């Protein structure tokens, strides 16, 4: 009798231990009910785990901005264009839950109906190619990107204060705004995130991802650009990407950079920026002030100071319909490039994959009205 009890105990213990090794809950239940043998359970679990691991290591995604734009210019050269304004294709390969390599391919395409002789304009660029490494065990809450990486400002603003990159770049980057640096560059970018505080800072070439390889002119050597952002998340949420349709947040940020021998010149370039945003599901308001200084006396449109305000009002269909607007003012130093830009429109957030936008954009160059124009745009913003 003792032998029988001992045998039953050993079998039961072995079965529990074996079931504990099974990671898939469905396989575990089948084993417990006796539908499959222990060996079959182990083999099936190993197959499912291997498939799951492979799918988790490699991730694909991206976004596309597709639409039509009609531009009414003061100089008489009106035009209409079907456009793929941006097509971002993102691939990530994960070494573990956090560390990964990212590659982003950027394509844009335009067809000018009124300019048949010019045909199609296609642009292909590598926007990101970097290693992401979590170092929170060394520096709390911190990771870094090394390669063609994000720069500290634009990605933050586009995911907190200005959600309509598909129709216009931010005031900081737009050619009719401050016309400063783009959102990616070769270098190293550190990211520190806590609930009520975040910071992003690093060293970069200072060229922008669309100018990589153009840093040297003759014997003039480019030196790294230092750039950083600090943000106070007044209501918390600093660890996660904001969700404007469902979340309330308030952020105050300071951003600065200094680019030595900017873009291969022997002149330095610096920027100081203040930004604030408040959002709740019903509305968003944001504003900023920028002071940019370039020692180059020939610098035209991006040496000066200015400010911008933008808003969203989401009164209908559970916040899915938004009325939005933006006003930009840029005063360039010592030349005739002072300008204003007005953006207005309506957006329908159909689901997490598709947003439809109808909008207008108007510019006003104070000393050169040949640069003035009015745009009318229809856009499908796609996320996948």
Secondary structure as GFF3:
##gff-version 3
##sequence-region A 1 384
A	DSSP	alpha_helix	2	21	.	.	.	ID=ss1
A	DSSP	alpha_helix	25	32	.	.	.	ID=ss2
A	DSSP	alpha_helix	38	57	.	.	.	ID=ss3
A	DSSP	beta_strand	58	73	.	.	.	ID=ss4
A	DSSP	beta_strand	79	94	.	.	.	ID=ss5
A	DSSP	beta_strand	100	112	.	.	.	ID=ss6
A	DSSP	beta_strand	120	134	.	.	.	ID=ss7
A	DSSP	beta_strand	142	150	.	.	.	ID=ss8
A	DSSP	alpha_helix	154	158	.	.	.	ID=ss9
A	DSSP	beta_strand	184	193	.	.	.	ID=ss10
A	DSSP	beta_strand	197	204	.	.	.	ID=ss11
A	DSSP	three_ten_helix	209	211	.	.	.	ID=ss12
A	DSSP	beta_strand	225	233	.	.	.	ID=ss13
A	DSSP	beta_strand	249	259	.	.	.	ID=ss14
A	DSSP	three_ten_helix	262	264	.	.	.	ID=ss15
A	DSSP	beta_strand	269	280	.	.	.	ID=ss16
A	DSSP	beta_strand	283	294	.	.	.	ID=ss17
A	DSSP	beta_strand	304	316	.	.	.	ID=ss18
A	DSSP	beta_strand	321	332	.	.	.	ID=ss19
A	DSSP	beta_strand	339	349	.	.	.	ID=ss20
A	DSSP	beta_strand	354	365	.	.	.	ID=ss21
A	DSSP	three_ten_helix	369	371	.	.	.	ID=ss22
A	DSSP	beta_strand	373	383	.	.	.	ID=ss23
###
